[in-house]
């Protein structure tokens, strides 16, 4: 995994001055000892990079003076102004420019990790670095980037509430993506004394790029100047320009330096909290499955009395001690007063049985968390994934720092390994509260950690967490019916082409079923690609057991399941049935509405017979003719039987050089 050498986002500490143009503020940046050692006194090589969401609203944040470094932080004066006058953001600035607003980060950009023109050219030729079509390389080692022929404009003037949500809320960028829509143009016209937002395509895997304003005559880029590895992948790499001259600028461009990113090799952390197993421990103690199952068996071995399900809860400060046979600090196995079984196990709204006594006190094992001191950061072992009452008690304990890790054995009493929509919401709450969640998945024979990528979480083994977070993911849809061997060979050629274009750090995400989906999984593994699955609860499918990352969904969560395919950068449809047809509709609709990023969509037919997608092709053409689908969306679609046509289409659709 590769990362930019940077601090976290700094925040405004105080307002210094205000005038007609904007604000002068003081901002503080946390500086770790590791980052301090990295820069080694070269503070002049630090670049302030403003938050991109602020720049996309036309807000520019300029550094003033020198950075003042202390032992664990740095202070910098900044000027904040509304640079794109036509956006009308100036009237709303005082609402968000307050202490606490996150403004951007400090990035270390030394000359000794900067690439020259020859090195950049080699990377582009090897597809290790993918840059916009029409790029140039000058003799000073600067990459000249030219944006696509499109603008991004707001559908309506932003309200104070819109600006506040975009600038301060965790999901504010999603709101920005919905409100700021693209417009195709023949030429980008940058008006005098105004600005605009456009974009380019770029894929950064092991490098970061710093935008440099070398020639103001071609436009000045706002201070959101650093493009990071891994997160910079796609067509919507936003560029924000202003024109400081009195003359019209046509097709602005910006220079960029390319830098080697830092290789990060984090230590995997296992369910017992250790980065590595103890010296002399066997392999199972590293992954923890059989050892952890034995612990669960021991804790759940008490006599069953007047209860219909086993919802054991245990607390331990040092979970590694459980491996040595020690008992947990607290153990709860059953309520003193047995519950009425008509209440169910998950306290589902609207499913309470008639005549159920609602005045009876509910007892859950997680009530033992109240016995812990604040800041204990203990590990909680659960026989089942938390229900509603358990969830509320866990959240309360997490807010006090009493619990730091959850390890559960079974996903559901009624649905086996499949989680409900409510469960996925609870997992998001645990992520927000900083809790680690591990699943001792007995059916798969491993212990997996829940990891978020963007807004969606998947379970993966601790040693593949970073690969899952960094790989370029392709969603592959298709039938549960198997394909002929000749068709499988075509798919293998297709995936081989994708690996040649984007490198080996690729992940394939499928529905996890048998047939074609299992065949795609097998091909991807042969090619050394990471494989993931979004399993849905069905009676006619056996989930594959070879995915390195996965998520599970109960049958009633079928529509929500599609949201977990949002982590994919590209969508590829193989021959499929009604389920695939539904996924096609959802994917294209999400692109139209701006829920997911617009990107090339491939319909691939390797069956060898009459072209399978012909009917859909004609239908989309008719919808386009009647204005029922935007033309820019159909321009992103390729329907083909040729696996060699796919990488050419990607380069064309993504406008890559």
TORPAKOL-789991 format. One line per field, with one value per residue (C-alpha): residue number from 0; residue in three letters; x, y, z. Coordinates in steps of 0.02 Angstrom, whole numbers. Example, Ala and Ser with C-alpha at 12.3 -4.5 7.8 and 13.67 -1.06 7.14 Angstrom:
! TORPAKOL-789991
resi = [0|1]
resn = [ala|ser]
x = [615|684]
y = [-225|-53]
z = [390|357]
! end
This chain:
! TORPAKOL-789991
resi = [0|1|2|3|4|5|6|7|8|9|10|11|12|13|14|15|16|17|18|19|20|21|22|23|24|25|26|27|28|29|30|31|32|33|34|35|36|37|38|39|40|41|42|43|44|45|46|47|48|49|50|51|52|53|54|55|56|57|58|59|60|61|62|63|64|65|66|67|68|69|70|71|72|73|74|75|76|77|78|79|80|81|82|83|84|85|86|87|88|89|90|91|92|93|94|95|96|97|98|99|100|101|102|103|104|105|106|107|108|109|110|111|112|113|114|115|116|117|118|119|120|121|122|123|124|125|126|127|128|129|130|131|132|133|134|135|136|137|138|139|140|141|142|143|144|145|146|147|148|149|150|151|152|153|154|155|156|157|158|159|160|161|162|163|164|165|166|167|168|169|170|171|172|173|174|175|176|177|178|179|180|181|182|183|184|185|186|187|188|189|190|191|192|193|194|195|196|197|198|199|200|201|202|203|204|205|206|207|208|209|210|211|212|213|214|215|216|217|218|219|220|221|222|223|224|225|226|227|228|229|230|231|232|233|234|235|236|237|238|239|240|241|242|243|244|245|246|247|248|249|250|251|252|253|254|255|256|257|258|259|260|261|262|263|264|265|266|267|268|269|270|271|272|273|274|275|276|277|278|279|280|281|282|283|284|285|286|287|288|289|290|291|292|293|294|295|296|297|298|299|300|301|302|303|304|305|306|307|308|309|310|311|312|313|314|315|316|317|318|319|320|321|322|323|324|325|326|327|328|329|330|331|332|333|334|335|336|337|338|339|340|341|342|343|344|345|346|347|348|349|350|351|352|353|354|355|356|357|358|359|360|361|362|363|364|365|366|367|368|369|370|371|372|373|374|375|376|377|378|379|380|381|382|383|384|385|386|387|388|389|390|391|392|393|394|395|396|397|398|399|400|401|402|403|404|405|406|407|408|409|410|411|412|413|414|415|416|417|418|419|420|421|422|423|424|425|426|427|428|429|430|431|432|433|434|435|436|437|438|439|440|441|442|443|444|445|446|447|448|449|450|451|452|453|454|455|456|457|458|459|460|461|462|463|464|465|466|467|468|469|470|471|472|473|474|475|476|477|478|479|480|481|482|483|484|485|486|487|488|489|490|491|492|493|494|495|496|497|498|499|500|501|502|503|504|505|506|507|508|509|510|511|512|513|514|515|516|517|518|519|520|521|522|523|524|525|526|527|528|529|530|531|532|533|534|535|536|537|538|539|540|541|542|543|544|545|546|547|548|549|550|551|552|553|554|555|556|557|558|559|560|561|562|563|564|565|566|567|568|569|570|571|572|573|574|575|576|577|578|579|580|581|582|583|584|585|586|587|588|589|590|591|592|593|594|595|596|597|598|599|600|601|602|603|604|605|606|607|608|609|610|611|612|613|614|615|616|617|618|619|620|621|622|623|624|625|626|627|628|629|630|631|632|633|634|635|636|637|638|639|640|641|642|643|644|645|646|647|648|649|650|651|652|653|654|655|656]
resn = [unk|unk|unk|unk|unk|unk|unk|unk|unk|unk|unk|unk|unk|unk|unk|unk|unk|unk|unk|unk|unk|unk|unk|unk|unk|unk|unk|unk|unk|unk|unk|unk|unk|unk|unk|unk|unk|unk|unk|unk|unk|unk|unk|unk|unk|unk|unk|unk|unk|unk|unk|unk|unk|unk|unk|unk|unk|unk|unk|unk|unk|unk|unk|unk|unk|unk|unk|unk|unk|unk|unk|unk|unk|unk|unk|unk|unk|unk|unk|unk|unk|unk|unk|unk|unk|unk|unk|unk|unk|unk|unk|unk|unk|unk|unk|unk|unk|unk|unk|unk|unk|unk|unk|unk|unk|unk|unk|unk|unk|unk|unk|unk|unk|unk|unk|unk|unk|unk|unk|unk|unk|unk|unk|unk|unk|unk|unk|unk|unk|unk|unk|unk|unk|unk|unk|unk|unk|unk|unk|unk|unk|unk|unk|unk|unk|unk|unk|unk|unk|unk|unk|unk|unk|unk|unk|unk|unk|unk|unk|unk|unk|unk|unk|unk|unk|unk|unk|unk|unk|unk|unk|unk|unk|unk|unk|unk|unk|unk|unk|unk|unk|unk|unk|unk|unk|unk|unk|unk|unk|unk|unk|unk|unk|unk|unk|unk|unk|unk|unk|unk|unk|unk|unk|unk|unk|unk|unk|unk|unk|unk|unk|unk|unk|unk|unk|unk|unk|unk|unk|unk|unk|unk|unk|unk|unk|unk|unk|unk|unk|unk|unk|unk|unk|unk|unk|unk|unk|unk|unk|unk|unk|unk|unk|unk|unk|unk|unk|unk|unk|unk|unk|unk|unk|unk|unk|unk|unk|unk|unk|unk|unk|unk|unk|unk|unk|unk|unk|unk|unk|unk|unk|unk|unk|unk|unk|unk|unk|unk|unk|unk|unk|unk|unk|unk|unk|unk|unk|unk|unk|unk|unk|unk|unk|unk|unk|unk|unk|unk|unk|unk|unk|unk|unk|unk|unk|unk|unk|unk|unk|unk|unk|unk|unk|unk|unk|unk|unk|unk|unk|unk|unk|unk|unk|unk|unk|unk|unk|unk|unk|unk|unk|unk|unk|unk|unk|unk|unk|unk|unk|unk|unk|unk|unk|unk|unk|unk|unk|unk|unk|unk|unk|unk|unk|unk|unk|unk|unk|unk|unk|unk|unk|unk|unk|unk|unk|unk|unk|unk|unk|unk|unk|unk|unk|unk|unk|unk|unk|unk|unk|unk|unk|unk|unk|unk|unk|unk|unk|unk|unk|unk|unk|unk|unk|unk|unk|unk|unk|unk|unk|unk|unk|unk|unk|unk|unk|unk|unk|unk|unk|unk|unk|unk|unk|unk|unk|unk|unk|unk|unk|unk|unk|unk|unk|unk|unk|unk|unk|unk|unk|unk|unk|unk|unk|unk|unk|unk|unk|unk|unk|unk|unk|unk|unk|unk|unk|unk|unk|unk|unk|unk|unk|unk|unk|unk|unk|unk|unk|unk|unk|unk|unk|unk|unk|unk|unk|unk|unk|unk|unk|unk|unk|unk|unk|unk|unk|unk|unk|unk|unk|unk|unk|unk|unk|unk|unk|unk|unk|unk|unk|unk|unk|unk|unk|unk|unk|unk|unk|unk|unk|unk|unk|unk|unk|unk|unk|unk|unk|unk|unk|unk|unk|unk|unk|unk|unk|unk|unk|unk|unk|unk|unk|unk|unk|unk|unk|unk|unk|unk|unk|unk|unk|unk|unk|unk|unk|unk|unk|unk|unk|unk|unk|unk|unk|unk|unk|unk|unk|unk|unk|unk|unk|unk|unk|unk|unk|unk|unk|unk|unk|unk|unk|unk|unk|unk|unk|unk|unk|unk|unk|unk|unk|unk|unk|unk|unk|unk|unk|unk|unk|unk|unk|unk|unk|unk|unk|unk|unk|unk|unk|unk|unk|unk|unk|unk|unk|unk|unk|unk|unk|unk|unk|unk|unk|unk|unk|unk|unk|unk|unk|unk|unk|unk|unk|unk|unk|unk|unk|unk|unk|unk|unk|unk|unk|unk|unk|unk|unk|unk|unk|unk|unk|unk|unk|unk|unk|unk|unk|unk|unk|unk|unk|unk|unk|unk|unk|unk|unk|unk|unk|unk|unk|unk|unk|unk|unk|unk|unk]
x = [0|62|24|62|184|64|-15|-199|-320|-283|-421|-456|-408|-453|-511|-380|-461|-603|-623|-729|-636|-633|-550|-378|-370|-246|-247|-164|-96|-52|128|178|357|366|316|435|577|527|538|702|701|650|493|512|466|296|149|-20|-158|-336|-482|-550|-733|-703|-613|-757|-870|-751|-670|-484|-371|-200|-54|16|190|293|236|272|320|306|341|180|92|115|23|-5|-98|-219|-324|-497|-597|-733|-630|-767|-881|-1019|-1049|-1109|-1024|-954|-1115|-1107|-923|-952|-1066|-926|-765|-767|-647|-648|-674|-554|-461|-328|-162|25|111|297|354|545|644|730|571|516|524|602|523|606|550|371|369|425|287|157|218|212|36|105|46|-108|-130|-254|-250|-165|-37|135|302|416|604|592|503|329|177|57|-123|-266|-444|-585|-709|-834|-884|-965|-1103|-1227|-1406|-1464|-1383|-1320|-1414|-1325|-1379|-1302|-1136|-1130|-1170|-1040|-903|-930|-1026|-937|-1042|-1043|-950|-1096|-1213|-1089|-1086|-1274|-1286|-1139|-1180|-1074|-1101|-1012|-936|-837|-708|-683|-706|-630|-707|-604|-598|-699|-674|-744|-731|-684|-601|-478|-447|-301|-250|-116|-58|113|138|64|48|68|-14|95|41|187|95|-50|-92|-169|-268|-228|-274|-348|-248|-320|-158|-114|-181|-152|-113|-257|-393|-351|-425|-560|-634|-686|-519|-578|-481|-531|-467|-481|-436|-345|-329|-448|-446|-543|-442|-487|-446|-343|-206|-97|79|111|260|255|325|361|235|282|262|162|171|56|60|-99|-194|-287|-441|-336|-266|-88|-1|82|54|161|332|309|123|52|-32|-206|-164|-120|-283|-370|-515|-501|-428|-566|-701|-635|-648|-826|-871|-800|-892|-1057|-1049|-1161|-1328|-1473|-1615|-1779|-1711|-1727|-1563|-1388|-1331|-1174|-1072|-899|-776|-587|-453|-313|-397|-233|-249|-402|-288|-194|-354|-391|-569|-642|-663|-852|-966|-1154|-1248|-1432|-1557|-1615|-1794|-1819|-1890|-2051|-1991|-2129|-2024|-1897|-1709|-1688|-1833|-1891|-2006|-2183|-2155|-2203|-2322|-2497|-2511|-2324|-2287|-2193|-2167|-2045|-1866|-1754|-1592|-1448|-1270|-1198|-1263|-1101|-1010|-1074|-956|-802|-710|-704|-558|-539|-547|-594|-637|-818|-853|-1031|-1117|-1220|-1206|-1287|-1474|-1556|-1536|-1360|-1316|-1373|-1274|-1118|-1131|-1147|-995|-897|-931|-850|-705|-753|-752|-633|-660|-808|-785|-944|-972|-1138|-1214|-1396|-1503|-1634|-1530|-1365|-1218|-1324|-1339|-1491|-1501|-1510|-1350|-1259|-1316|-1247|-1081|-1073|-1107|-964|-847|-899|-865|-693|-733|-646|-764|-710|-814|-765|-841|-849|-915|-766|-641|-565|-579|-611|-609|-741|-657|-734|-688|-773|-950|-960|-888|-829|-756|-578|-434|-316|-172|-270|-346|-227|-236|-426|-419|-298|-341|-437|-603|-706|-885|-924|-1106|-1174|-1273|-1267|-1271|-1098|-1013|-935|-747|-723|-819|-712|-556|-623|-655|-479|-412|-520|-456|-278|-302|-367|-216|-101|-189|-208|-77|-94|-168|-345|-494|-644|-811|-953|-1117|-1026|-1140|-1100|-1091|-1014|-977|-875|-786|-740|-678|-568|-496|-459|-367|-263|-211|-164|-308|-401|-580|-729|-912|-1076|-1174|-1365|-1471|-1550|-1608|-1544|-1363|-1211|-1094|-915|-791|-636|-669|-538|-664|-851|-1013|-1178|-1358|-1523|-1653|-1750|-1591|-1580|-1601|-1480|-1350|-1321|-1253|-1104|-1052|-1017|-837|-807|-729|-793|-942|-934|-1088|-1074|-1217|-1351|-1536|-1667|-1552|-1418|-1549|-1599|-1417|-1397|-1544|-1483|-1306|-1357|-1484|-1354|-1238|-1376|-1421|-1241|-1250|-1095|-959|-993|-874|-863|-986|-948|-1073|-973|-1040|-925|-1061|-1015|-1195|-1310|-1257|-1339|-1351|-1426|-1600|-1535|-1428|-1580|-1682|-1551|-1537|-1725|-1724|-1585|-1682|-1833|-1728|-1760|-1576|-1437|-1323|-1167|-1221|-1240|-1073|-997|-1064|-973|-1059|-937|-882|-699|-595|-460|-584|-613|-445|-450|-624|-570|-428|-545|-689|-574|-477|-312|-150]
y = [0|175|340|525|592|710|768|744|885|1044|1147|1331|1383|1568|1707|1844|1968|1991|2107|2122|1980|1850|1796|1776|1632|1530|1343|1203|1038|890|837|662|619|506|647|767|644|621|806|820|1010|1037|1136|1233|1073|1068|1113|1163|1072|1133|1012|968|986|1168|1202|1125|1256|1390|1423|1456|1441|1519|1502|1663|1672|1530|1375|1387|1213|1161|992|908|1032|1168|1334|1423|1581|1558|1672|1605|1684|1644|1633|1582|1732|1655|1519|1650|1565|1726|1765|1598|1600|1670|1522|1394|1491|1460|1374|1188|1191|1069|1163|1047|961|984|875|841|869|860|866|700|600|697|608|681|678|517|423|488|437|259|244|302|179|36|84|108|289|336|518|619|612|762|777|854|832|983|988|1032|871|945|851|970|917|969|940|853|956|969|1087|1056|1175|1182|1142|1286|1416|1333|1371|1405|1231|1154|1242|1192|1009|998|1081|997|833|666|627|806|755|644|793|894|756|764|953|982|909|899|989|938|1084|1103|1215|1267|1455|1530|1705|1854|1876|1718|1532|1360|1177|1045|873|752|564|494|334|348|185|218|405|570|725|907|1039|1192|1364|1401|1503|1610|1654|1479|1493|1475|1316|1333|1272|1093|1043|865|709|553|373|247|379|464|339|381|508|639|703|879|1033|1208|1358|1545|1681|1828|1921|2035|1922|1764|1602|1453|1276|1309|1189|1159|1092|950|869|681|609|435|391|307|119|74|-102|-97|-241|-346|-346|-503|-529|-539|-365|-416|-365|-537|-697|-733|-815|-1001|-988|-1100|-1037|-1056|-936|-808|-826|-879|-980|-1149|-1073|-943|-1072|-1174|-1019|-987|-1170|-1158|-996|-1058|-1227|-1182|-1270|-1208|-1154|-1077|-994|-1021|-947|-929|-747|-762|-605|-597|-458|-471|-336|-444|-567|-658|-729|-826|-926|-982|-1048|-904|-851|-683|-545|-549|-681|-674|-822|-802|-681|-705|-690|-787|-683|-722|-808|-722|-564|-637|-616|-451|-348|-310|-162|-212|-396|-396|-538|-496|-508|-489|-408|-250|-196|-337|-279|-335|-417|-429|-486|-320|-242|-305|-168|-47|-129|-73|89|225|205|17|-19|-199|-338|-397|-576|-611|-772|-676|-512|-377|-349|-180|-174|-245|-117|31|-32|-59|117|193|95|146|330|307|209|54|-61|-56|-221|-336|-520|-614|-795|-804|-674|-716|-837|-850|-820|-906|-811|-673|-498|-384|-203|-155|-253|-157|6|-53|-96|82|147|42|111|288|250|180|-1|-147|-287|-467|-616|-794|-870|-1055|-1104|-1022|-1076|-905|-746|-592|-407|-284|-148|3|60|227|209|18|-115|-291|-432|-481|-572|-457|-490|-431|-272|-153|-241|-232|-46|-5|-118|-59|-152|-215|-271|-423|-476|-632|-792|-934|-1050|-1111|-1052|-1162|-1186|-1079|-938|-954|-939|-776|-708|-756|-659|-511|-510|-532|-376|-278|-330|-273|-104|-68|-179|-328|-232|-271|-342|-432|-414|-536|-592|-745|-876|-1033|-1054|-909|-814|-959|-976|-790|-812|-959|-864|-711|-817|-899|-725|-673|-549|-514|-582|-520|-569|-493|-645|-642|-763|-886|-1066|-1113|-1054|-1113|-967|-989|-1004|-931|-743|-642|-507|-524|-460|-551|-494|-567|-593|-438|-335|-376|-196|-129|-255|-160|-14|-121|-130|57|18|-38|84|-13|-123|-271|-374|-552|-653|-664|-676|-575|-540|-471|-366|-289|-250|-166|-52|-7|29|141|232|262|338|447|512|539|408|324|395|387|266|146|1|-158|-289|-441|-593|-744|-871|-883|-880|-739|-579|-589|-401|-351|-323|-213|-115|-75|-30|93|172|199|271|390|441|483|576|450|419|550|531|546|388|283|350|258|87|-46|-205|-330|-510|-459|-460|-357|-216|-185|-105|4|60|98|209|299|320|373|490|419|458]
z = [0|-41|45|34|166|252|413|450|412|508|586|618|794|786|670|651|532|409|259|102|16|154|315|389|513|612|583|679|614|723|688|741|791|639|521|609|582|400|355|451|466|284|325|162|67|153|41|109|14|45|61|-110|-61|-13|-177|-275|-196|-261|-92|-100|53|36|158|231|306|378|471|657|719|899|979|923|810|681|663|498|450|305|196|151|10|-116|-276|-399|-392|-499|-366|-241|-93|-19|73|163|215|389|426|403|436|622|742|712|523|440|304|230|265|253|123|115|-65|-71|-232|-194|-219|-373|-542|-698|-871|-926|-770|-789|-972|-929|-799|-924|-1056|-929|-871|-696|-704|-806|-849|-954|-1143|-1220|-1081|-1108|-1019|-1014|-995|-810|-767|-756|-819|-907|-874|-984|-921|-1009|-1109|-968|-829|-660|-612|-470|-513|-404|-290|-132|28|193|247|90|117|300|263|123|225|392|377|354|200|137|-20|-70|-60|-163|-295|-311|-319|-436|-607|-763|-927|-1087|-1184|-1345|-1261|-1081|-1069|-911|-890|-832|-643|-614|-602|-640|-594|-722|-712|-789|-784|-687|-600|-466|-389|-313|-336|-283|-392|-340|-449|-480|-542|-658|-791|-731|-911|-929|-768|-583|-493|-319|-170|-174|-255|-202|-287|-182|-232|-226|-196|-362|-482|-606|-724|-597|-536|-505|-558|-499|-598|-578|-704|-626|-792|-884|-1037|-1077|-1059|-1169|-1110|-953|-901|-749|-721|-600|-517|-488|-327|-261|-127|36|45|199|271|423|545|538|703|752|859|1017|984|944|784|779|876|1027|995|972|935|801|641|715|855|721|627|787|719|805|963|969|936|1082|1192|1136|1167|1343|1383|1311|1397|1543|1564|1457|1571|1514|1359|1173|1110|1178|1182|1285|1324|1402|1441|1447|1456|1382|1263|1230|1407|1350|1236|1391|1469|1586|1618|1562|1690|1670|1592|1561|1489|1531|1610|1787|1725|1562|1420|1330|1168|1069|1078|957|964|874|944|768|751|703|742|927|964|1025|1213|1246|1414|1366|1546|1585|1607|1464|1516|1392|1417|1364|1525|1605|1509|1642|1767|1670|1708|1578|1458|1485|1297|1335|1214|1209|1153|1094|1046|917|824|934|934|967|1156|1151|1018|1123|1273|1166|1094|1268|1326|1171|1203|1374|1302|1400|1248|1100|1011|974|928|881|833|741|626|658|759|620|462|494|417|339|413|405|350|534|565|428|507|674|593|526|703|772|638|685|868|830|875|790|742|713|657|704|548|588|416|330|463|493|595|488|527|468|365|280|107|86|152|135|247|208|311|268|351|448|327|174|250|162|-5|3|41|-100|-248|-401|-397|-544|-509|-617|-635|-717|-706|-581|-732|-783|-942|-1075|-1066|-1222|-1137|-981|-1089|-1161|-986|-934|-1082|-1033|-853|-916|-1024|-875|-773|-913|-919|-733|-651|-536|-390|-448|-355|-431|-340|-382|-305|-239|-314|-412|-601|-697|-537|-468|-635|-633|-455|-506|-655|-548|-421|-557|-612|-435|-416|-255|-253|-155|-142|-86|-30|-31|69|-55|-53|-226|-215|-121|-85|-142|-1|-82|-75|20|65|79|150|184|164|218|82|132|109|-77|-135|-4|-60|-222|-122|-73|-256|-245|-197|-377|-500|-651|-690|-808|-854|-917|-989|-853|-815|-722|-574|-689|-779|-613|-573|-742|-708|-534|-594|-739|-631|-495|-625|-695|-522|-469|-330|-401|-512|-698|-782|-928|-921|-1018|-1077|-1127|-1220|-1230|-1270|-1454|-1517|-1570|-1482|-1312|-1278|-1447|-1377|-1236|-1360|-1467|-1312|-1249|-1422|-1427|-1250|-1302|-1458|-1350|-1223|-1084|-1050|-1057|-1207|-1098|-1009|-1166|-1226|-1077|-1134|-1234|-1292|-1366|-1391|-1408|-1246|-1334|-1367|-1182|-1133|-1289|-1240|-1062|-1123|-1242|-1119|-979|-1095|-1038|-1126]
! end
